[in-house]
Structure formats: C-alpha cells, structure tokens
Amino acid sequence: MKKEQEIKQLFETYSLNTYKRVGPVFAKGKGSFLWDSEGKKYLDLFPGWGVSILGHCHPQIVKAIKEQAGKLIHLPNNLFQEEQAILAKEVIKSTFPGKVFFANSGAEAIEAAIKLTRLYGNKNGRYEVITMKNSFHGRTFGALSATAQNKYKDPFRPILPEFKEAVFNDFESFKSQVNDKTVAVLLELIQGEGGINIASKEYIKNLKEFCKERDLLFIADEVQTGMGRTGKLFCYQNYNITPDALVVSKGLGAGVPVSAFVVKNEVADLFKPGLHASTFGGSPLVTKVTLEVFKIIKKEKILRNTEKMGGYLLKKLNKLKDKFTFIKEVRAMGLMIGVELSVDSFPVFMKAMEKGLVINSTHQTVLRIMPALTVKKEEIDKGLEILEEVFKEIKN
Ligand SMILES: Cc1ncc(COP(=O)(O)O)c(C=O)c1O
C-alpha cells in the first residue's frame, strides 16, 4: 500500500470522524509552500487556516521553539515565569490599557469573554449577549451558543439560551435585540467563516457609541482578523474605536497554539484568583514564540507587505471578475479576502488543490484566500494563474 493510502486508512480507522479531510498527505512546509508525501509541491494561499501568518516554518520561529524547548517548556500558572509576563506587556502595548489572559485556542478565549459578560452583568441582573447572524466564535459550548449559525448549533440543542441574534451590519436590527437584560455585544469586525463580510465604519461607530451610552460591553472577536491580517495589527484599529475586550488567536503564535483575551482596565479587576484558569495557557514555550512573532512583524515590516500585497491581490481578482460572470463580488481588507461566486465554491477549491494551489471554500459559495502575510508578488501571480485555469474549466 502506498504511504498516502496507509495514512488515510489510519485516519479512517482511529480518528473520530469530525473533519472532512481532502487532498494528499502533507509532509513538510516552507514559507508559502507545502510538499506532500510524494514530493509534489503546492502553493499555500491559506496556510494553517489563517494561523501561519509568517508562512510555514519561519526560521526565527523554528529557532525560538528550539531554544525555549531546551530551557523551559511548561510551568503551571500558580508560579511566576518571565516569558508570559513580557508577552503580556507586549500585547497590552499593542492594544489598549488593560490586562491579558492567555489560553490555547480561539474558542477557549471566547469562553473567557463570555464569563466576563456574566461578571459584568451580575451586579444588575443583566446576562444577554447580542451576536451576529453568520458569525463564528468556536465549538465549545459557550462559543457555539454565541455562534449565530443553525447548522453548527442544531445537532446540539438545547444550547445556552442567553444569546440574541442581530443582522450583521444592520444597526436597527442590533437595537431591536437590546433590552434591560442586555450586557454585551460580541462580534467579528470581518466575519471569516460567514464568508468574509466586512463591517462598515458607520455601523461600528454607531454600535460602539450605543454600547457606551447603554453600558454594554463591546467585545471584538479578532481570532481571525488579528495579528496584522487586515493591514493593521488589529482590525479594530481600522475603525478608530477601542473595544472593551478583545479575543485574539490563530496568527498570534504563527503556528503554536495560543490565544489571548484582553480586557480594558476598567473591568479587568472583575476577574479574581480562582474565577478562571487554564492548565496550558501561556506556557513559556508558546509565549516566548509569540513574543518572537511580534518582533518579526516589526522587523520584517509585515503590515506594509500585507497592505501592499492585499491591494495587489484585490486588483488582480477584480480583473478576473471582469472575465468570469460567475464571480459576483470580491471582498477584502488587507490579506483577508473573499471571492463570492454564483456557483458552489467547493469544486473550485478541489480543482485548485489538484493543480497545486491550496485555498479555502466557505459558506457554500465563497472562496477564502488568506495567504501568509509574508507572501510575495510572484506567489500571488502564480496562485492567480492556477485559479484562472480552474475558472476556465468551471466555465466550460
Ligand atoms: C472568528 C473566530 N472566532 C473563534 C474561532 C474559534 O477558534 P478555535 O478553532 O481556535 O477554537 C474561530 C475559528 O475559526 C474564528 O474564526
């Protein structure tokens, strides 16, 4: 049996069937490229589902992992360590005056955010959180309950009841969900899983002002949009607002599992010892590597590249839109890009993979392209060449 078939057989026999896995067996990666077990090379314009912002195996990240692994990998959170403290300072310096809690995944940090809403609202009997239709906040029970998409929730009902759904980008819809039990709004500024839907500046301004007037917490889920993806370090910085709390993950550790929940100073003291914890959260290994990510972003001028390459990719995709009538719209901010088709996007994703290009298909008809923020112009050109070939086949 070929190695690839053997591995696939192992998955089928031993792994819980929660993922729809496709394509070959991948064996190694470097920058924007992956190689499968047969040695075939792929251009990866969706590395690590938005995680690998510095591409695969960035040499400085590899070095930081090796060095820290030989020094101290894990330490429980009842003891002091240097790495986590320094990273916390870096995160706060990069966001707003506040405090940070480190966890391991997006959903885990969202859980901390949901707990904040309870701590904040309990003083006056408020507990309802408004979230947006087509949002995605994760798979743990709280995060799932906050996710306003029935396809994820229906198999698990009854879910937690205290979440209200509003239409994204519709301020009137938001207001209609507010009552005297409302304590917070939780939203993605750009919905990722929901198909790259970008919040308008006007909407966010209205929402933020309303939250201030009505003493509601404005919580930004930047699991996907954070760490430079949109051309600013955090997406909220494109909107000239400051959230009351922020959730970041995916690109934060550029591949190591880490998330951060940042809370503004005014409410941070609601968390007291014993109210929240995570065994693995903020280990010296991941915090040291994450600190390195911040350094690389500055040193390699990653934000400038994101803006430049994002603009280039958007322009080229719009040219493709003029050629193929089934491309309905291209939506983008920085290197977070959605191409809305009038046909199913999954076959496009599969055909692209066969031709050596990795992208993503989401929300039935949307192609999601989120390259490494280090992506080069030639790589974008190559990717678009393959995509155009696929589009030609789809057309025929
Ligand atoms: C906006 C957003 N929030 C939360 C999550 C959940 O993150 P994780 O899968 O790390 O739990 C995701 C994952 O895709 C996400 O895109």
The ligand as an ORCA input file, in Angstrom:
! r2SCAN-3c Opt
* xyz 0 1
  C     -13.688     34.496     14.448
  C     -13.395     33.188     15.108
  N     -13.637     33.045     16.429
  C     -13.368     31.884     17.077
  C     -12.868     30.797     16.403
  C     -12.577     29.526     17.143
  O     -11.220     29.324     17.219
  P     -10.616     27.872     17.570
  O     -10.918     26.980     16.415
  O      -9.168     28.118     17.762
  O     -11.279     27.432     18.819
  C     -12.615     30.890     15.026
  C     -12.099     29.737     14.272
  O     -12.110     29.661     13.082
  C     -12.881     32.122     14.363
  O     -12.659     32.270     13.061
*
